């Protein structure tokens, strides 16, 4: 990563004592686990702090099944973890976009120059978490403490005012740790962000996002199909466990009317948006439990780095599901921050972290701006403020290449994030294939 002009920097001291980790990562979700794994592979002493109890491998999750794009899969592939993630799911090799009932765009991942893999991969959050957690457990010097809470960030005596430690409460009691670096990977409502005094703006999207899950028909194929309709936007894609997922984005009033109304009427909306599977949708939408609604937020902090505190993933840039980039952005962040954090600790200076932020933050904020503009346009059309076919076409879809391959300025950094020799990991990390989304 080249250094943008005006990049900030500040001191980054060593841990205060031998019992202190070099890096404390708050949040042991996929982004935190990947960051811990990559730092551990560089020989750094890492403590991951998770407030939830230790999960049972393959246990229940939140039902979210994101689609990992080639840029993200390339990182996991270089770690040797991709075979574990592909179990019990269908790789997506193609995409289609329809507007007004006509296919207006199509693409194939294999046609993308430089794609590290030729497909996208739906995978459950549970499966991804389990695979990454098993890899972390296989590393010496990397520890995950569950059922733990960061009570406060505290001033480190003798250090610059913005270099802090943390007060941790876990099964061992309350203790204060003074790592070199504290990383907030604790989500859109980040406690670390708040404790560090980093203000953030947030926009909540009430209702407006609904999912329908059906058995996967054999005729569907390894394809994501998007449709822009008078009611908004519908995406159909295969996910884990031979399931076909339809996601519908519309305005809150339309969503509320449809979801709260008869199940048959809701199924008909999906059927109209996906004519190639219309009969299948009508036949297999039989139970209200197949339908779920999610609340989404767009969160924008004023900065990502504050002294020895850095924000990663949703803590730094919560995004809406539109465009399917939330987890991809977070995991790509983790890969880049692993390299930047390693450089920062070697130099004793935060300049590398500021360089990353200077490159990454404008990109993610532009993506958030695009989401808000497109979501507002979809809501306006669904709410009747525009003609029924207004904007029905590829113009409302984000550019495909950045979605699949990630930020162009950082693609080399994604490839360089995994240290040499990391492929020796898989022999120790098999977690089986029993996970469910």
C-alpha positions in Angstrom: 0.0 0.0 0.0 1.4 3.4 -1.0 1.2 6.1 1.6 -1.3 8.9 0.9 -0.1 12.4 1.6 -0.9 13.7 5.1 -1.1 10.3 6.7 -1.1 10.6 10.5 1.0 8.5 12.9 1.6 8.1 16.6 3.6 6.0 19.0 2.7 2.3 19.5 4.5 1.0 22.6 5.2 -2.7 23.3 2.9 -4.6 25.7 3.4 -3.4 29.3 4.4 -6.9 30.6 4.9 -10.5 29.6 1.3 -11.4 30.6 -0.1 -8.8 28.2 -0.9 -9.7 24.6 0.6 -7.8 21.7 -2.9 -7.5 20.2 -6.3 -7.6 22.0 -9.2 -8.2 19.5 -12.6 -7.5 20.9 -15.1 -9.7 19.1 -14.5 -13.3 18.0 -16.8 -13.3 15.0 -15.4 -14.2 11.5 -13.5 -10.9 11.1 -12.0 -11.0 14.5 -11.1 -14.7 14.1 -9.5 -14.1 10.7 -7.5 -11.1 12.0 -6.3 -13.2 15.0 -5.4 -16.1 12.8 -3.3 -14.0 10.4 -1.5 -12.2 13.3 -0.9 -15.5 15.0 0.6 -16.9 11.8 3.0 -13.9 12.0 4.1 -15.0 15.4 2.2 -12.3 17.3 0.7 -13.0 20.7 -3.1 -12.4 20.3 -6.0 -12.4 22.7 -9.5 -12.6 21.3 -12.3 -11.4 23.7 -15.8 -12.6 23.1 -18.8 -11.7 25.3 -20.9 -14.7 24.2 -20.3 -18.2 25.7 -18.1 -20.5 23.7 -20.2 -21.9 20.8 -20.7 -25.6 20.2 -19.3 -26.4 16.7 -22.1 -26.8 14.3 -24.6 -25.3 16.8 -27.4 -22.9 16.1 -26.6 -19.5 14.7 -28.5 -16.4 13.6 -29.6 -18.0 10.3 -27.5 -15.6 8.1 -25.9 -17.2 5.1 -23.7 -14.6 3.3 -22.1 -15.0 -0.1 -18.4 -14.9 0.0 -16.9 -13.3 -3.2 -13.8 -14.4 -5.0 -11.6 -11.7 -3.4 -12.5 -13.0 0.1 -12.3 -16.7 -1.0 -8.8 -16.1 -2.3 -7.7 -15.2 1.2 -9.3 -18.3 2.7 -8.0 -20.4 -0.1 -4.4 -19.3 0.6 -5.0 -20.3 4.2 -6.0 -23.8 3.0 -9.5 -23.4 4.6 -11.6 -23.3 1.4 -12.2 -27.1 1.2 -13.7 -27.1 4.7 -16.1 -24.2 3.8 -17.3 -25.7 0.5 -18.8 -28.8 2.3 -22.6 -29.0 2.0 -23.0 -25.9 -0.2 -23.2 -24.9 -3.9 -20.6 -22.7 -5.5 -22.2 -19.9 -7.5 -20.5 -19.5 -10.9 -22.9 -17.1 -12.8 -25.2 -14.2 -12.3 -28.1 -12.7 -14.1 -30.0 -9.4 -13.8 -33.5 -8.8 -15.0 -35.6 -5.6 -15.3 -39.1 -5.4 -16.5 -39.1 -9.2 -17.0 -36.2 -9.0 -19.4 -32.6 -10.2 -18.7 -30.5 -7.0 -19.0 -27.1 -8.3 -17.8 -25.3 -11.5 -17.1 -21.8 -12.4 -15.9 -19.6 -15.3 -15.1 -16.9 -15.2 -12.4 -14.6 -17.2 -14.6 -14.5 -14.3 -17.0 -13.1 -11.8 -14.5 -9.4 -11.2 -15.1 -7.3 -11.9 -12.0 -10.1 -13.6 -10.0 -8.4 -15.8 -7.4 -11.2 -18.4 -7.7 -13.9 -18.7 -10.4 -17.0 -18.6 -8.2 -18.7 -17.1 -5.2 -19.6 -19.3 -2.2 -22.7 -19.1 0.0 -21.8 -20.3 3.5 -23.4 -20.1 6.9 -21.9 -17.8 9.5 -21.8 -20.8 11.8 -19.7 -22.8 9.4 -17.3 -19.9 8.7 -17.0 -19.2 12.4 -16.3 -22.9 13.2 -13.6 -23.3 10.5 -11.8 -20.1 11.6 -12.1 -20.9 15.3 -10.6 -24.3 14.7 -7.7 -22.7 12.8 -7.1 -20.2 15.6 -7.1 -22.9 18.3 -4.3 -24.7 16.3 -1.9 -21.7 16.8 0.4 -21.3 19.8 0.3 -17.9 21.3 -3.3 -17.1 20.2 -6.1 -17.4 22.7 -9.9 -16.9 22.7 -11.6 -16.0 26.0 -15.3 -16.4 25.9 -17.9 -15.0 28.3 -15.7 -12.0 28.7 -16.5 -8.3 28.8 -14.4 -5.2 28.2 -15.5 -2.9 31.0 -13.5 0.2 30.0 -10.5 1.5 28.1 -8.0 2.9 30.6 -5.1 5.3 30.4 -1.7 3.6 30.2 0.7 5.3 32.6 3.8 6.8 31.0 2.3 6.5 27.5 0.7 9.1 25.2 -2.8 10.1 26.2 -4.4 8.1 23.4 -2.5 4.9 24.1 -4.8 2.8 26.3 -5.2 -0.5 28.0 -8.4 -2.4 28.7 -10.2 -3.6 31.8 -11.4 -7.1 31.2 -13.9 -9.1 33.2 -14.1 -12.9 32.6 -14.2 -16.1 34.6 -10.9 -15.3 36.2 -12.2 -12.0 37.6 -11.3 -8.4 36.6 -7.9 -7.6 35.2 -6.3 -4.8 33.3 -4.3 -5.6 30.2 -1.9 -3.3 28.3 -1.4 -4.6 24.7 0.3 -2.7 22.0 -2.9 -2.6 20.0 -6.7 -2.9 20.8 -8.9 -3.8 17.8 -12.7 -3.3 17.9 -14.3 -6.1 15.9 -17.5 -5.9 17.9 -20.0 -4.9 15.3 -22.2 -2.0 14.3 -23.0 -1.1 17.9 -19.3 -1.3 18.9 -18.6 -0.8 22.6 -14.9 -0.3 21.8 -15.8 2.5 19.4 -17.9 4.2 22.1 -15.3 3.7 24.8 -12.6 5.2 22.5 -14.8 8.3 22.1 -15.2 7.8 18.3 -18.5 9.3 17.3 -20.5 7.7 14.5 -23.6 8.4 12.5 -26.1 5.7 11.8 -29.1 5.2 9.6 -31.5 2.3 10.4 -33.7 0.7 7.7 -36.9 -0.4 9.3 -38.4 -3.5 7.8 -37.9 -3.4 4.0 -35.6 -6.5 3.9 -37.3 -9.9 3.8 -36.1 -13.4 3.1 -37.9 -16.5 1.9 -36.2 -20.0 2.0 -37.2 -22.9 -0.1 -35.8 -26.3 -1.1 -33.4 -25.9 -4.0 -34.9 -27.1 -7.3 -32.6 -29.1 -9.5 -33.3 -26.8 -12.4 -32.0 -23.7 -10.7 -28.3 -24.2 -11.2 -25.2 -22.4 -9.7 -26.7 -19.0 -10.5 -27.6 -15.8 -8.6 -30.6 -14.2 -10.3 -31.5 -10.5 -9.5 -34.7 -8.8 -10.6 -35.8 -5.2 -10.4 -39.5 -4.9 -10.1 -42.2 -2.3 -9.3 -41.9 -3.6 -5.7 -38.2 -3.1 -5.4 -35.4 -5.7 -5.8 -35.4 -9.5 -5.4 -32.3 -11.7 -5.4 -32.5 -15.5 -5.7 -29.5 -17.6 -4.9 -28.6 -21.1 -3.7 -27.2 -21.3 -0.2 -26.0 -24.0 2.1 -27.9 -27.3 2.7 -29.6 -27.4 -0.7 -31.6 -24.3 0.0 -32.8 -21.6 -2.3 -32.9 -18.1 -0.7 -34.9 -15.2 -2.0 -34.1 -11.8 -0.6 -36.5 -8.9 -1.2 -35.6 -5.2 -0.6 -38.5 -2.7 -0.7 -39.9 0.2 1.3 -41.1 -0.4 4.9 -44.8 0.0 4.2 -44.8 -2.4 1.3 -42.8 -4.9 3.3 -45.0 -4.6 6.3 -48.2 -5.0 4.3 -46.8 -8.1 2.5 -45.2 -9.9 5.4 -48.1 -9.2 7.8 -50.7 -10.3 5.1 -51.5 -13.8 3.9 -48.6 -16.1 3.2 -49.9 -16.9 -0.2 -49.9 -13.3 -1.3 -46.3 -12.9 -0.1 -45.3 -16.0 -2.1 -47.0 -14.5 -5.2 -44.8 -11.4 -5.0 -41.7 -13.6 -5.1 -43.2 -15.7 -7.8 -43.8 -12.7 -10.0 -40.2 -11.5 -9.5 -38.8 -15.0 -10.4 -40.9 -16.4 -13.2 -38.4 -19.3 -13.9 -39.2 -20.6 -10.4 -42.8 -19.2 -10.0 -44.6 -22.6 -9.7 -41.9 -23.9 -7.3 -42.3 -20.9 -5.1 -46.1 -21.2 -5.0 -45.9 -24.9 -4.2 -43.1 -24.8 -1.6 -44.0 -21.7 0.4 -46.1 -23.5 3.0 -45.0 -22.2 6.5 -44.5 -18.8 8.0 -41.2 -20.0 9.4 -39.7 -19.8 5.9 -40.0 -16.0 6.0 -37.6 -13.8 8.0 -37.2 -10.1 8.3 -33.9 -8.3 9.2 -33.2 -4.8 10.4 -30.1 -3.2 8.7 -28.0 -0.2 9.6 -25.5 1.9 7.7 -22.9 3.1 10.3 -20.2 5.7 9.6 -17.7 6.5 12.3 -15.7 9.8 12.1 -12.4 7.8 12.1 -11.2 4.2 12.4 -7.9 4.7 14.2 -7.5 6.5 17.5 -4.2 6.1 19.3 -3.6 2.4 19.7 -7.3 1.6 19.0 -8.4 0.5 15.5 -11.8 -0.4 14.2 -12.3 -3.3 11.8 -15.4 -4.6 9.9 -18.8 -3.5 11.0 -17.3 -1.5 13.8 -15.7 0.7 11.2 -18.4 0.7 8.5 -21.7 -1.0 9.0 -23.4 -1.5 5.7 -26.8 -2.6 4.4 -27.1 -6.1 2.8 -27.8 -4.5 -0.6 -24.8 -5.6 -2.8 -23.9 -8.4 -0.4 -20.6 -6.9 0.8 -20.9 -6.6 4.6 -18.9 -9.7 5.5 -16.7 -9.5 2.5 -15.6 -6.0 3.4 -15.0 -7.1 7.0 -12.9 -10.1 6.1 -10.9 -8.1 3.6 -10.3 -5.5 6.3 -9.0 -8.1 8.6 -6.5 -9.3 6.0 -5.2 -5.8 5.4 -5.2 -4.8 9.1 -3.2 -7.9 10.0 -0.4 -6.7 7.7 -0.7 -3.1 8.8 -0.8 -4.0 12.5 2.3 -6.3 12.1 4.1 -3.4 10.4 3.0 -0.9 13.1 4.1 -3.1 16.0 7.5 -3.7 14.3 7.9 0.1 13.7 6.4 1.1 17.1 4.3 3.6 15.1 0.7 3.7 13.9 1.5 5.1 10.4 0.7 1.8 8.7 -2.7 1.7 10.2 -3.4 5.2 9.1 -2.2 4.4 5.6 -4.8 1.6 5.5 -7.6 3.8 6.7 -6.7 6.5 4.2 -7.1 4.0 1.4 -10.0 2.0 2.7 -12.3 4.6 4.3 -13.2 6.6 1.1 -13.9 3.4 -0.7 -16.3 2.0 1.9 -18.0 5.4 2.4 -18.6 5.7 -1.4 -20.1 2.2 -1.2 -22.4 3.3 1.6 -23.4 6.4 -0.4 -24.2 4.1 -3.4 -26.3 1.9 -1.1 -28.3 4.8 0.3 -29.0 6.3 -3.1 -30.1 3.0 -4.6 -32.2 2.0 -1.6 -33.9 5.3 -1.7 -34.6 4.9 -5.4 -36.0 1.4 -4.8 -38.2 2.6 -2.0 -39.5 5.5 -4.0 -40.5 3.3 -6.9 -42.1 0.7 -4.5 -43.9 3.5 -2.7 -45.4 4.8 -5.9 -43.2 7.9 -6.2 -41.9 6.8 -9.6 -43.4 4.9 -12.6 -43.6 1.1 -12.2 -40.7 0.4 -14.5 -38.5 3.4 -13.4 -34.9 2.3 -13.1 -35.6 -1.3 -13.8 -32.2 -2.4 -15.1 -28.6 -2.9 -14.4 -28.1 0.8 -13.6 -29.3 0.1 -10.1 -26.9 -2.7 -9.5 -23.4 -1.9 -8.1 -20.5 -2.5 -10.4 -19.8 -6.2 -10.6 -15.9 -6.2 -10.6 -15.4 -4.4 -7.3 -18.1 -6.6 -5.7 -16.3 -9.8 -6.8 -12.7 -8.7 -6.7 -12.7 -6.1 -3.9 -11.1 -2.6 -3.9 -8.6 -2.4 -6.7 -6.0 -0.6 -4.7 -5.9 -3.4 -2.1 -6.1 -6.5 -4.3 -2.4 -7.1 -4.0 -2.7 -6.6 -0.2 -5.3 -9.3 0.0 -3.0 -11.7 -1.8 0.0 -10.8 0.4 -1.9 -11.0 3.7 -1.3 -14.8 4.2 2.2 -15.6 5.3 4.2 -18.2 3.6 3.7 -21.7 5.0 0.1 -21.0 6.1 -1.1 -23.9 4.0 0.2 -26.3 6.6 -2.7 -25.4 8.8 -5.6 -27.6 7.5 -4.4 -30.8 9.0 -5.2 -29.4 12.4 -8.5 -27.6 11.7 -11.1 -30.0 10.4 -14.4 -29.3 12.1 -16.6 -31.8 10.2 -19.6 -31.0 8.0 -22.5 -30.9 10.3 -23.0 -27.2 10.7 -26.3 -25.6 9.7 -26.9 -22.0 8.8 
